[in-house]
Amino acid sequence: MGTKKHVIYTIIFCGLLLSLLISGCTADKQDPYGGGEEFEIPADEFARGNLQGETLEERFSLKESLYRVEQVGDIFVSFRELTEECQGKLPPETLAAVGNTGWEMQHLGFHNLPNTIEGTLRLQDYEIKKLRFALAKEQYEKGEIGVEDAKGAQEAFYEARDGMQAFLDSYSIAD
C-alpha cells in the first residue's frame, strides 16, 4: 500500500511540475500588454506659446544650437577679458565671490565647455540622421516611400556624418 501512495504522489508531483514547466515556456509568448494591442506613438502635444511663432524644429535645430554655442564661447572670451582687466583693480576676494574667475576655468573650462556641448549636439544629430536613413531605406525597400525621399535621408545622413568628422578633426581638449 505504501508503494501505491508513493506512485500516486509521484504522479501528482510530476503533473504539477510539468504544468509549471509548460506555463513557464509559454509565458514568453503571451502579450504582456493584453488584448494584442499594438504600441502607439502619442501625438506631439507640446505647449508652444513661448516660441513666438517658431516651430520646435526651427528654434531647437542644430544650426540654431550651434549658433548659440558660438555665442556662449564669445561670452566666455569677453568674461575672460573683463576678468584680466579687473586683476589688481579688485580685491581677490571680490573676484572669487563673482566665481569662474580662476585661470583654470577661464582657460580650460571656457574652452572645453562649448566644445563638449557642440560635440554632443553633433553626435545626436548624426545618430538621428543615421536612424532616419535606416528607416527610409527600409521604407523604400517595402515600397512605402519613393527613391527621392530615400536619397534625401541618405544625403542628410552623409551631411551629418561629415559635420561630425569635421568637428572631430578640429576638436581639442584644453588641459
N, C-alpha and C positions, 0 to 999 in steps of 0.2 A: 504494500500500500504506500509506503514511503517513496518508492521509486516512481509510482504513478503521480504523486503530488509533485515530485521533482520535475518530471517531464512536463506537467501542466504549467508549473511556474516558469520553466524554461521557455515553453511555447509562448506564454503571455509576455515574458520579458523580451523575447526575440521579436514578437509582434510590435511591442511598444518601441523598441529600438529601431526596427525597420520603418515604422511610421515617422519617427523623428528624423531619420536619415532622409527619407523621401521628401518630407516637408522642408528640410534644410536645403536640399538640392533644388527644389522648385521655387524657393523663396527669392532667388536672384532673378527669376523670370517674371515675377509679379510687378505690376505697375505701382511704384511707391506713391504716386500721386492720385491713384484711384481713378476709376472710370475711363481709363485710356485717354485722358486729356493730353493735348499737345502743349508744349511750352509756348507761352505767349510773350511777346516783347511789348511792354507797356508803351503807350504813346508818350512822346516827349511833351510834357506839360509844365515847362518852366515859366515862372513869372518873369517877364522881360521888360517890365516898366522902367527899370533903371538903365536900360541900354540905349535910351534916347533914339529909338528907331532903327538901331543896328540889329542885325541878327547875331546869334551866338557865334556863328561861323566867321562873321566879319570882325567882331570885337575880340574874339579869342583865337584868331588864326595864327599860324606860325609866323607869318610875315609881321603881323601887329605885335606879337610877343617878342620877336627878335628886335624890333624897333625899340620896344620898351626896355629890354635888357641893355641895349646900347645906351639908352638914356640913363639908366642906373649906373652904368660904367662911367659916363660923363659926370654924373653927380658925385661919384666917388673921387674922381680926379679933382673936381672943384673943392670937395671937402678936404682932401689931402693938401691942396694948395693953401686953403684957408688955415688949416692947422699949422703948416710950416710958417705962414705969415704971423701967426699968433705966438710962435715959440719965442720965449724971452720977454714977451709983452704981457703974458698972462701967467699967473702962478701955476705950477704943475698940478696942484690940487684942482684948480678950475678946469683945466683940460681933462684931467682924469674923470671929473664929475660929468663932463659932457659925454664921455665914452667914445670908444672907437678912434681914439687919437694916438694910440701907440703905433710904433714903427711896424710891428708885425701885422697888425690889422690893416694898416694903410698901404703897406707894400706887398703883403702876401694875400691877406684876406680880400682886399678890394680887387685884386687880380683874379683870384680863384673863384669867388662867389658868382660873378656874372658868367664866367666860363662854364661853371658847373650847371647853372640854370640853362644856358644855351645848349649845352650838350644833352641835358635831359629833354628839352623841347624837341631838339632834332632827332634824338633817338625815338621818342614817342611818335613823332611824325613818320619816321621811317617804318616803324613797326605797324602803324595803322595803314600806311600805303601798301606795305607788303601783304597784310591781311586782305585789304580791298582788292589787290591784284589777284591773290589766290582765289578769292570769292568770284571775281569777274571771270577768271579762267574756267572755273567750274561751271558758272552760269552759261558761259559761251559754249562749252562742250555739251551742255544739256539743251542748247538752243533757246535759252531764256533771254539772252541779250545778243546784240549784234557785234560784229567784228570791231566796229568803231568804238563802242563802249569798252570792249576788252583792251583795245590798243590804248585808249585813254588812261585806263587804270595802270597799264604797263608803263606808259610814259611817266605818269605821276610817281610810280614806284621808283623808276630809274632816276628821276629828278631828286627824290628824297634820299636815295642811296648816295648819289653823287654829292649832294649837300652835306650829308653826314661824313662822307670821306674827306671832303674839303675841310670841314671843321676839324676832324681828327688830325689832318695833316698840319694844321696851324695851331693845334692845341698845345698848351704848355701849362705846367703846374709850377707856381712860384713856391719855393720852399727854402 
